[in-house]
């Protein structure tokens, strides 16, 4: 799932994809060594958890 994020494109994830996304995010967070990166990933986790429980919410990654 994380491999689908394109730094120059657009990726929109649905609530149905959040379980897999959150699992992959956990692996990424476990390997973070920078506090700032950890804070950003925690914020993304919060948005993903909101998306998981609300069928009207999508998580969108927008590149340059």
mmCIF file of the N, C-alpha and C atoms, coordinates in Angstrom:
data_MODEL
# 
_entry.id   MODEL 
# 
loop_
_atom_site.group_PDB 
_atom_site.id 
_atom_site.type_symbol 
_atom_site.label_atom_id 
_atom_site.label_alt_id 
_atom_site.label_comp_id 
_atom_site.label_asym_id 
_atom_site.label_entity_id 
_atom_site.label_seq_id 
_atom_site.pdbx_PDB_ins_code 
_atom_site.Cartn_x 
_atom_site.Cartn_y 
_atom_site.Cartn_z 
_atom_site.occupancy 
_atom_site.B_iso_or_equiv 
_atom_site.pdbx_formal_charge 
_atom_site.auth_seq_id 
_atom_site.auth_comp_id 
_atom_site.auth_asym_id 
_atom_site.auth_atom_id 
_atom_site.pdbx_PDB_model_num 
ATOM 1   N N  . UNK A 1 1  ? 0.822   -1.180 0.000  1.00 0.00 ? 1  UNK A N  1 
ATOM 2   C CA . UNK A 1 1  ? 0.000   0.000  0.000  1.00 0.00 ? 1  UNK A CA 1 
ATOM 3   C C  . UNK A 1 1  ? 0.876   1.258  0.000  1.00 0.00 ? 1  UNK A C  1 
ATOM 4   N N  . UNK A 1 2  ? 1.875   1.296  0.869  1.00 0.00 ? 2  UNK A N  1 
ATOM 5   C CA . UNK A 1 2  ? 2.749   2.480  0.924  1.00 0.00 ? 2  UNK A CA 1 
ATOM 6   C C  . UNK A 1 2  ? 3.523   2.668  -0.372 1.00 0.00 ? 2  UNK A C  1 
ATOM 7   N N  . UNK A 1 3  ? 3.790   1.574  -1.088 1.00 0.00 ? 3  UNK A N  1 
ATOM 8   C CA . UNK A 1 3  ? 4.502   1.668  -2.364 1.00 0.00 ? 3  UNK A CA 1 
ATOM 9   C C  . UNK A 1 3  ? 3.681   2.386  -3.423 1.00 0.00 ? 3  UNK A C  1 
ATOM 10  N N  . UNK A 1 4  ? 2.397   2.482  -3.228 1.00 0.00 ? 4  UNK A N  1 
ATOM 11  C CA . UNK A 1 4  ? 1.532   3.154  -4.201 1.00 0.00 ? 4  UNK A CA 1 
ATOM 12  C C  . UNK A 1 4  ? 1.585   4.668  -4.088 1.00 0.00 ? 4  UNK A C  1 
ATOM 13  N N  . UNK A 1 5  ? 2.149   5.188  -3.009 1.00 0.00 ? 5  UNK A N  1 
ATOM 14  C CA . UNK A 1 5  ? 2.218   6.642  -2.837 1.00 0.00 ? 5  UNK A CA 1 
ATOM 15  C C  . UNK A 1 5  ? 3.267   7.201  -3.788 1.00 0.00 ? 5  UNK A C  1 
ATOM 16  N N  . UNK A 1 6  ? 2.832   8.106  -4.649 1.00 0.00 ? 6  UNK A N  1 
ATOM 17  C CA . UNK A 1 6  ? 3.688   8.724  -5.660 1.00 0.00 ? 6  UNK A CA 1 
ATOM 18  C C  . UNK A 1 6  ? 3.972   10.163 -5.243 1.00 0.00 ? 6  UNK A C  1 
ATOM 19  N N  . UNK A 1 7  ? 5.242   10.541 -5.075 1.00 0.00 ? 7  UNK A N  1 
ATOM 20  C CA . UNK A 1 7  ? 5.547   11.908 -4.636 1.00 0.00 ? 7  UNK A CA 1 
ATOM 21  C C  . UNK A 1 7  ? 5.112   12.974 -5.641 1.00 0.00 ? 7  UNK A C  1 
ATOM 22  N N  . UNK A 1 8  ? 4.768   12.573 -6.860 1.00 0.00 ? 8  UNK A N  1 
ATOM 23  C CA . UNK A 1 8  ? 4.353   13.541 -7.879 1.00 0.00 ? 8  UNK A CA 1 
ATOM 24  C C  . UNK A 1 8  ? 2.901   13.367 -8.302 1.00 0.00 ? 8  UNK A C  1 
ATOM 25  N N  . UNK A 1 9  ? 2.241   12.370 -7.770 1.00 0.00 ? 9  UNK A N  1 
ATOM 26  C CA . UNK A 1 9  ? 0.878   12.074 -8.188 1.00 0.00 ? 9  UNK A CA 1 
ATOM 27  C C  . UNK A 1 9  ? -0.116  12.169 -7.054 1.00 0.00 ? 9  UNK A C  1 
ATOM 28  N N  . UNK A 1 10 ? -1.254  11.554 -7.266 1.00 0.00 ? 10 UNK A N  1 
ATOM 29  C CA . UNK A 1 10 ? -2.355  11.578 -6.317 1.00 0.00 ? 10 UNK A CA 1 
ATOM 30  C C  . UNK A 1 10 ? -2.733  10.141 -5.974 1.00 0.00 ? 10 UNK A C  1 
ATOM 31  N N  . UNK A 1 11 ? -2.944  9.892  -4.703 1.00 0.00 ? 11 UNK A N  1 
ATOM 32  C CA . UNK A 1 11 ? -3.436  8.592  -4.251 1.00 0.00 ? 11 UNK A CA 1 
ATOM 33  C C  . UNK A 1 11 ? -4.527  8.833  -3.230 1.00 0.00 ? 11 UNK A C  1 
ATOM 34  N N  . UNK A 1 12 ? -5.682  8.231  -3.478 1.00 0.00 ? 12 UNK A N  1 
ATOM 35  C CA . UNK A 1 12 ? -6.795  8.346  -2.540 1.00 0.00 ? 12 UNK A CA 1 
ATOM 36  C C  . UNK A 1 12 ? -7.125  6.957  -2.025 1.00 0.00 ? 12 UNK A C  1 
ATOM 37  N N  . UNK A 1 13 ? -7.089  6.792  -0.713 1.00 0.00 ? 13 UNK A N  1 
ATOM 38  C CA . UNK A 1 13 ? -7.383  5.515  -0.079 1.00 0.00 ? 13 UNK A CA 1 
ATOM 39  C C  . UNK A 1 13 ? -8.765  5.558  0.558  1.00 0.00 ? 13 UNK A C  1 
ATOM 40  N N  . UNK A 1 14 ? -9.472  4.463  0.462  1.00 0.00 ? 14 UNK A N  1 
ATOM 41  C CA . UNK A 1 14 ? -10.823 4.357  1.005  1.00 0.00 ? 14 UNK A CA 1 
ATOM 42  C C  . UNK A 1 14 ? -10.799 3.682  2.374  1.00 0.00 ? 14 UNK A C  1 
ATOM 43  N N  . UNK A 1 15 ? -11.897 3.736  3.091  1.00 0.00 ? 15 UNK A N  1 
ATOM 44  C CA . UNK A 1 15 ? -11.965 3.042  4.381  1.00 0.00 ? 15 UNK A CA 1 
ATOM 45  C C  . UNK A 1 15 ? -11.668 1.547  4.263  1.00 0.00 ? 15 UNK A C  1 
ATOM 46  N N  . UNK A 1 16 ? -12.027 0.924  3.152  1.00 0.00 ? 16 UNK A N  1 
ATOM 47  C CA . UNK A 1 16 ? -11.775 -0.502 2.961  1.00 0.00 ? 16 UNK A CA 1 
ATOM 48  C C  . UNK A 1 16 ? -10.283 -0.819 2.906  1.00 0.00 ? 16 UNK A C  1 
ATOM 49  N N  . UNK A 1 17 ? -9.455  0.168  2.575  1.00 0.00 ? 17 UNK A N  1 
ATOM 50  C CA . UNK A 1 17 ? -8.007  -0.033 2.467  1.00 0.00 ? 17 UNK A CA 1 
ATOM 51  C C  . UNK A 1 17 ? -7.257  0.330  3.755  1.00 0.00 ? 17 UNK A C  1 
ATOM 52  N N  . UNK A 1 18 ? -7.958  0.865  4.732  1.00 0.00 ? 18 UNK A N  1 
ATOM 53  C CA . UNK A 1 18 ? -7.294  1.389  5.930  1.00 0.00 ? 18 UNK A CA 1 
ATOM 54  C C  . UNK A 1 18 ? -6.658  0.308  6.805  1.00 0.00 ? 18 UNK A C  1 
ATOM 55  N N  . UNK A 1 19 ? -7.250  -0.863 6.900  1.00 0.00 ? 19 UNK A N  1 
ATOM 56  C CA . UNK A 1 19 ? -6.667  -1.906 7.743  1.00 0.00 ? 19 UNK A CA 1 
ATOM 57  C C  . UNK A 1 19 ? -5.270  -2.265 7.249  1.00 0.00 ? 19 UNK A C  1 
ATOM 58  N N  . UNK A 1 20 ? -5.135  -2.471 5.946  1.00 0.00 ? 20 UNK A N  1 
ATOM 59  C CA . UNK A 1 20 ? -3.824  -2.786 5.381  1.00 0.00 ? 20 UNK A CA 1 
ATOM 60  C C  . UNK A 1 20 ? -2.883  -1.594 5.524  1.00 0.00 ? 20 UNK A C  1 
ATOM 61  N N  . UNK A 1 21 ? -3.376  -0.393 5.246  1.00 0.00 ? 21 UNK A N  1 
ATOM 62  C CA . UNK A 1 21 ? -2.544  0.803  5.347  1.00 0.00 ? 21 UNK A CA 1 
ATOM 63  C C  . UNK A 1 21 ? -2.018  0.984  6.772  1.00 0.00 ? 21 UNK A C  1 
ATOM 64  N N  . UNK A 1 22 ? -2.878  0.812  7.768  1.00 0.00 ? 22 UNK A N  1 
ATOM 65  C CA . UNK A 1 22 ? -2.461  0.972  9.160  1.00 0.00 ? 22 UNK A CA 1 
ATOM 66  C C  . UNK A 1 22 ? -1.431  -0.080 9.562  1.00 0.00 ? 22 UNK A C  1 
ATOM 67  N N  . UNK A 1 23 ? -1.570  -1.287 9.058  1.00 0.00 ? 23 UNK A N  1 
ATOM 68  C CA . UNK A 1 23 ? -0.580  -2.329 9.338  1.00 0.00 ? 23 UNK A CA 1 
ATOM 69  C C  . UNK A 1 23 ? 0.782   -1.975 8.774  1.00 0.00 ? 23 UNK A C  1 
ATOM 70  N N  . UNK A 1 24 ? 0.802   -1.474 7.546  1.00 0.00 ? 24 UNK A N  1 
ATOM 71  C CA . UNK A 1 24 ? 2.065   -1.070 6.928  1.00 0.00 ? 24 UNK A CA 1 
ATOM 72  C C  . UNK A 1 24 ? 2.636   0.162  7.629  1.00 0.00 ? 24 UNK A C  1 
ATOM 73  N N  . UNK A 1 25 ? 1.771   1.046  8.066  1.00 0.00 ? 25 UNK A N  1 
ATOM 74  C CA . UNK A 1 25 ? 2.226   2.242  8.785  1.00 0.00 ? 25 UNK A CA 1 
ATOM 75  C C  . UNK A 1 25 ? 2.879   1.854  10.108 1.00 0.00 ? 25 UNK A C  1 
ATOM 76  N N  . UNK A 1 26 ? 2.347   0.849  10.778 1.00 0.00 ? 26 UNK A N  1 
ATOM 77  C CA . UNK A 1 26 ? 2.956   0.358  12.027 1.00 0.00 ? 26 UNK A CA 1 
ATOM 78  C C  . UNK A 1 26 ? 4.394   -0.102 11.804 1.00 0.00 ? 26 UNK A C  1 
ATOM 79  N N  . UNK A 1 27 ? 4.623   -0.802 10.710 1.00 0.00 ? 27 UNK A N  1 
ATOM 80  C CA . UNK A 1 27 ? 5.973   -1.270 10.386 1.00 0.00 ? 27 UNK A CA 1 
ATOM 81  C C  . UNK A 1 27 ? 6.895   -0.074 10.141 1.00 0.00 ? 27 UNK A C  1 
ATOM 82  N N  . UNK A 1 28 ? 6.395   0.911  9.426  1.00 0.00 ? 28 UNK A N  1 
ATOM 83  C CA . UNK A 1 28 ? 7.186   2.112  9.145  1.00 0.00 ? 28 UNK A CA 1 
ATOM 84  C C  . UNK A 1 28 ? 7.506   2.862  10.433 1.00 0.00 ? 28 UNK A C  1 
ATOM 85  N N  . UNK A 1 29 ? 6.522   3.028  11.298 1.00 0.00 ? 29 UNK A N  1 
ATOM 86  C CA . UNK A 1 29 ? 6.718   3.752  12.563 1.00 0.00 ? 29 UNK A CA 1 
ATOM 87  C C  . UNK A 1 29 ? 7.749   3.041  13.435 1.00 0.00 ? 29 UNK A C  1 
ATOM 88  N N  . UNK A 1 30 ? 7.748   1.735  13.425 1.00 0.00 ? 30 UNK A N  1 
ATOM 89  C CA . UNK A 1 30 ? 8.690   0.961  14.245 1.00 0.00 ? 30 UNK A CA 1 
ATOM 90  C C  . UNK A 1 30 ? 10.136  1.193  13.831 1.00 0.00 ? 30 UNK A C  1 
ATOM 91  N N  . UNK A 1 31 ? 10.346  1.656  12.609 1.00 0.00 ? 31 UNK A N  1 
ATOM 92  C CA . UNK A 1 31 ? 11.701  1.857  12.096 1.00 0.00 ? 31 UNK A CA 1 
ATOM 93  C C  . UNK A 1 31 ? 12.119  3.323  12.027 1.00 0.00 ? 31 UNK A C  1 
ATOM 94  N N  . UNK A 1 32 ? 11.286  4.224  12.512 1.00 0.00 ? 32 UNK A N  1 
ATOM 95  C CA . UNK A 1 32 ? 11.601  5.657  12.482 1.00 0.00 ? 32 UNK A CA 1 
ATOM 96  C C  . UNK A 1 32 ? 12.593  5.980  13.591 1.00 0.00 ? 32 UNK A C  1 
ATOM 97  N N  . UNK A 1 33 ? 13.600  6.763  13.249 1.00 0.00 ? 33 UNK A N  1 
ATOM 98  C CA . UNK A 1 33 ? 14.604  7.158  14.230 1.00 0.00 ? 33 UNK A CA 1 
ATOM 99  C C  . UNK A 1 33 ? 14.562  8.652  14.519 1.00 0.00 ? 33 UNK A C  1 
ATOM 100 N N  . UNK A 1 34 ? 13.757  9.382  13.788 1.00 0.00 ? 34 UNK A N  1 
ATOM 101 C CA . UNK A 1 34 ? 13.668  10.825 13.922 1.00 0.00 ? 34 UNK A CA 1 
ATOM 102 C C  . UNK A 1 34 ? 12.338  11.186 14.598 1.00 0.00 ? 34 UNK A C  1 
ATOM 103 N N  . UNK A 1 35 ? 12.400  11.984 15.649 1.00 0.00 ? 35 UNK A N  1 
ATOM 104 C CA . UNK A 1 35 ? 11.196  12.354 16.399 1.00 0.00 ? 35 UNK A CA 1 
ATOM 105 C C  . UNK A 1 35 ? 10.193  13.091 15.517 1.00 0.00 ? 35 UNK A C  1 
ATOM 106 N N  . UNK A 1 36 ? 10.680  13.976 14.675 1.00 0.00 ? 36 UNK A N  1 
ATOM 107 C CA . UNK A 1 36 ? 9.799   14.738 13.790 1.00 0.00 ? 36 UNK A CA 1 
ATOM 108 C C  . UNK A 1 36 ? 9.038   13.844 12.828 1.00 0.00 ? 36 UNK A C  1 
ATOM 109 N N  . UNK A 1 37 ? 9.730   12.867 12.264 1.00 0.00 ? 37 UNK A N  1 
ATOM 110 C CA . UNK A 1 37 ? 9.062   11.928 11.367 1.00 0.00 ? 37 UNK A CA 1 
ATOM 111 C C  . UNK A 1 37 ? 8.021   11.115 12.120 1.00 0.00 ? 37 UNK A C  1 
ATOM 112 N N  . UNK A 1 38 ? 8.345   10.738 13.335 1.00 0.00 ? 38 UNK A N  1 
ATOM 113 C CA . UNK A 1 38 ? 7.389   10.001 14.156 1.00 0.00 ? 38 UNK A CA 1 
ATOM 114 C C  . UNK A 1 38 ? 6.132   10.801 14.418 1.00 0.00 ? 38 UNK A C  1 
ATOM 115 N N  . UNK A 1 39 ? 6.275   12.094 14.647 1.00 0.00 ? 39 UNK A N  1 
ATOM 116 C CA . UNK A 1 39 ? 5.114   12.957 14.886 1.00 0.00 ? 39 UNK A CA 1 
ATOM 117 C C  . UNK A 1 39 ? 4.234   13.059 13.640 1.00 0.00 ? 39 UNK A C  1 
ATOM 118 N N  . UNK A 1 40 ? 4.863   13.170 12.487 1.00 0.00 ? 40 UNK A N  1 
ATOM 119 C CA . UNK A 1 40 ? 4.101   13.232 11.240 1.00 0.00 ? 40 UNK A CA 1 
ATOM 120 C C  . UNK A 1 40 ? 3.351   11.920 11.020 1.00 0.00 ? 40 UNK A C  1 
ATOM 121 N N  . UNK A 1 41 ? 4.021   10.806 11.231 1.00 0.00 ? 41 UNK A N  1 
ATOM 122 C CA . UNK A 1 41 ? 3.372   9.514  11.047 1.00 0.00 ? 41 UNK A CA 1 
ATOM 123 C C  . UNK A 1 41 ? 2.246   9.299  12.058 1.00 0.00 ? 41 UNK A C  1 
ATOM 124 N N  . UNK A 1 42 ? 2.396   9.813  13.266 1.00 0.00 ? 42 UNK A N  1 
ATOM 125 C CA . UNK A 1 42 ? 1.314   9.738  14.258 1.00 0.00 ? 42 UNK A CA 1 
ATOM 126 C C  . UNK A 1 42 ? 0.091   10.526 13.787 1.00 0.00 ? 42 UNK A C  1 
ATOM 127 N N  . UNK A 1 43 ? 0.334   11.678 13.184 1.00 0.00 ? 43 UNK A N  1 
ATOM 128 C CA . UNK A 1 43 ? -0.769  12.489 12.656 1.00 0.00 ? 43 UNK A CA 1 
ATOM 129 C C  . UNK A 1 43 ? -1.468  11.761 11.504 1.00 0.00 ? 43 UNK A C  1 
ATOM 130 N N  . UNK A 1 44 ? -0.684  11.132 10.636 1.00 0.00 ? 44 UNK A N  1 
ATOM 131 C CA . UNK A 1 44 ? -1.263  10.370 9.530  1.00 0.00 ? 44 UNK A CA 1 
ATOM 132 C C  . UNK A 1 44 ? -2.065  9.197  10.081 1.00 0.00 ? 44 UNK A C  1 
ATOM 133 N N  . UNK A 1 45 ? -1.554  8.546  11.134 1.00 0.00 ? 45 UNK A N  1 
ATOM 134 C CA . UNK A 1 45 ? -2.279  7.441  11.767 1.00 0.00 ? 45 UNK A CA 1 
ATOM 135 C C  . UNK A 1 45 ? -3.643  7.920  12.271 1.00 0.00 ? 45 UNK A C  1 
ATOM 136 N N  . UNK A 1 46 ? -3.680  9.087  12.891 1.00 0.00 ? 46 UNK A N  1 
ATOM 137 C CA . UNK A 1 46 ? -4.951  9.628  13.376 1.00 0.00 ? 46 UNK A CA 1 
ATOM 138 C C  . UNK A 1 46 ? -5.951  9.831  12.253 1.00 0.00 ? 46 UNK A C  1 
ATOM 139 N N  . UNK A 1 47 ? -5.481  10.354 11.124 1.00 0.00 ? 47 UNK A N  1 
ATOM 140 C CA . UNK A 1 47 ? -6.363  10.542 9.972  1.00 0.00 ? 47 UNK A CA 1 
ATOM 141 C C  . UNK A 1 47 ? -6.828  9.204  9.411  1.00 0.00 ? 47 UNK A C  1 
ATOM 142 N N  . UNK A 1 48 ? -5.929  8.235  9.352  1.00 0.00 ? 48 UNK A N  1 
ATOM 143 C CA . UNK A 1 48 ? -6.278  6.912  8.839  1.00 0.00 ? 48 UNK A CA 1 
ATOM 144 C C  . UNK A 1 48 ? -7.293  6.223  9.747  1.00 0.00 ? 48 UNK A C  1 
ATOM 145 N N  . UNK A 1 49 ? -7.143  6.373  11.051 1.00 0.00 ? 49 UNK A N  1 
ATOM 146 C CA . UNK A 1 49 ? -8.098  5.775  11.994 1.00 0.00 ? 49 UNK A CA 1 
ATOM 147 C C  . UNK A 1 49 ? -9.470  6.419  11.848 1.00 0.00 ? 49 UNK A C  1 
ATOM 148 N N  . UNK A 1 50 ? -9.497  7.709  11.592 1.00 0.00 ? 50 UNK A N  1 
ATOM 149 C CA . UNK A 1 50 ? -10.778 8.389  11.359 1.00 0.00 ? 50 UNK A CA 1 
ATOM 150 C C  . UNK A 1 50 ? -11.422 7.868  10.081 1.00 0.00 ? 50 UNK A C  1 
ATOM 151 N N  . UNK A 1 51 ? -10.605 7.690  9.060  1.00 0.00 ? 51 UNK A N  1 
ATOM 152 C CA . UNK A 1 51 ? -11.099 7.164  7.788  1.00 0.00 ? 51 UNK A CA 1 
ATOM 153 C C  . UNK A 1 51 ? -11.646 5.745  7.954  1.00 0.00 ? 51 UNK A C  1 
ATOM 154 N N  . UNK A 1 52 ? -11.004 4.962  8.781  1.00 0.00 ? 52 UNK A N  1 
ATOM 155 C CA . UNK A 1 52 ? -11.412 3.580  9.005  1.00 0.00 ? 52 UNK A CA 1 
ATOM 156 C C  . UNK A 1 52 ? -12.837 3.481  9.544  1.00 0.00 ? 52 UNK A C  1 
ATOM 157 N N  . UNK A 1 53 ? -13.235 4.403  10.391 1.00 0.00 ? 53 UNK A N  1 
ATOM 158 C CA . UNK A 1 53 ? -14.551 4.317  11.034 1.00 0.00 ? 53 UNK A CA 1 
ATOM 159 C C  . UNK A 1 53 ? -15.629 5.156  10.357 1.00 0.00 ? 53 UNK A C  1 
ATOM 160 N N  . UNK A 1 54 ? -15.255 5.984  9.393  1.00 0.00 ? 54 UNK A N  1 
ATOM 161 C CA . UNK A 1 54 ? -16.231 6.852  8.724  1.00 0.00 ? 54 UNK A CA 1 
ATOM 162 C C  . UNK A 1 54 ? -16.202 6.567  7.230  1.00 0.00 ? 54 UNK A C  1 
ATOM 163 N N  . UNK A 1 55 ? -17.250 5.963  6.723  1.00 0.00 ? 55 UNK A N  1 
ATOM 164 C CA . UNK A 1 55 ? -17.280 5.552  5.318  1.00 0.00 ? 55 UNK A CA 1 
ATOM 165 C C  . UNK A 1 55 ? -17.302 6.716  4.340  1.00 0.00 ? 55 UNK A C  1 
ATOM 166 N N  . UNK A 1 56 ? -17.526 7.927  4.835  1.00 0.00 ? 56 UNK A N  1 
ATOM 167 C CA . UNK A 1 56 ? -17.552 9.099  3.958  1.00 0.00 ? 56 UNK A CA 1 
ATOM 168 C C  . UNK A 1 56 ? -16.198 9.785  3.851  1.00 0.00 ? 56 UNK A C  1 
ATOM 169 N N  . UNK A 1 57 ? -15.210 9.318  4.609  1.00 0.00 ? 57 UNK A N  1 
ATOM 170 C CA . UNK A 1 57 ? -13.897 9.958  4.657  1.00 0.00 ? 57 UNK A CA 1 
ATOM 171 C C  . UNK A 1 57 ? -12.899 9.172  3.813  1.00 0.00 ? 57 UNK A C  1 
ATOM 172 N N  . UNK A 1 58 ? -12.058 9.883  3.099  1.00 0.00 ? 58 UNK A N  1 
ATOM 173 C CA . UNK A 1 58 ? -10.986 9.279  2.297  1.00 0.00 ? 58 UNK A CA 1 
ATOM 174 C C  . UNK A 1 58 ? -9.662  9.883  2.749  1.00 0.00 ? 58 UNK A C  1 
ATOM 175 N N  . UNK A 1 59 ? -8.599  9.116  2.641  1.00 0.00 ? 59 UNK A N  1 
ATOM 176 C CA . UNK A 1 59 ? -7.254  9.609  2.950  1.00 0.00 ? 59 UNK A CA 1 
ATOM 177 C C  . UNK A 1 59 ? -6.563  9.859  1.619  1.00 0.00 ? 59 UNK A C  1 
ATOM 178 N N  . UNK A 1 60 ? -6.210  11.112 1.371  1.00 0.00 ? 60 UNK A N  1 
ATOM 179 C CA . UNK A 1 60 ? -5.662  11.497 0.072  1.00 0.00 ? 60 UNK A CA 1 
ATOM 180 C C  . UNK A 1 60 ? -4.230  12.002 0.234  1.00 0.00 ? 60 UNK A C  1 
ATOM 181 N N  . UNK A 1 61 ? -3.330  11.458 -0.581 1.00 0.00 ? 61 UNK A N  1 
ATOM 182 C CA . UNK A 1 61 ? -1.954  11.904 -0.643 1.00 0.00 ? 61 UNK A CA 1 
ATOM 183 C C  . UNK A 1 61 ? -1.767  12.636 -1.969 1.00 0.00 ? 61 UNK A C  1 
ATOM 184 N N  . UNK A 1 62 ? -1.348  13.895 -1.891 1.00 0.00 ? 62 UNK A N  1 
ATOM 185 C CA . UNK A 1 62 ? -1.187  14.717 -3.089 1.00 0.00 ? 62 UNK A CA 1 
ATOM 186 C C  . UNK A 1 62 ? 0.285   15.092 -3.216 1.00 0.00 ? 62 UNK A C  1 
ATOM 187 N N  . UNK A 1 63 ? 0.897   14.703 -4.334 1.00 0.00 ? 63 UNK A N  1 
ATOM 188 C CA . UNK A 1 63 ? 2.294   15.019 -4.593 1.00 0.00 ? 63 UNK A CA 1 
ATOM 189 C C  . UNK A 1 63 ? 2.449   16.416 -5.164 1.00 0.00 ? 63 UNK A C  1 
ATOM 190 N N  . UNK A 1 64 ? 3.674   16.730 -5.536 1.00 0.00 ? 64 UNK A N  1 
ATOM 191 C CA . UNK A 1 64 ? 3.963   18.051 -6.108 1.00 0.00 ? 64 UNK A CA 1 
ATOM 192 C C  . UNK A 1 64 ? 3.212   18.309 -7.353 1.00 0.00 ? 64 UNK A C  1 
# 
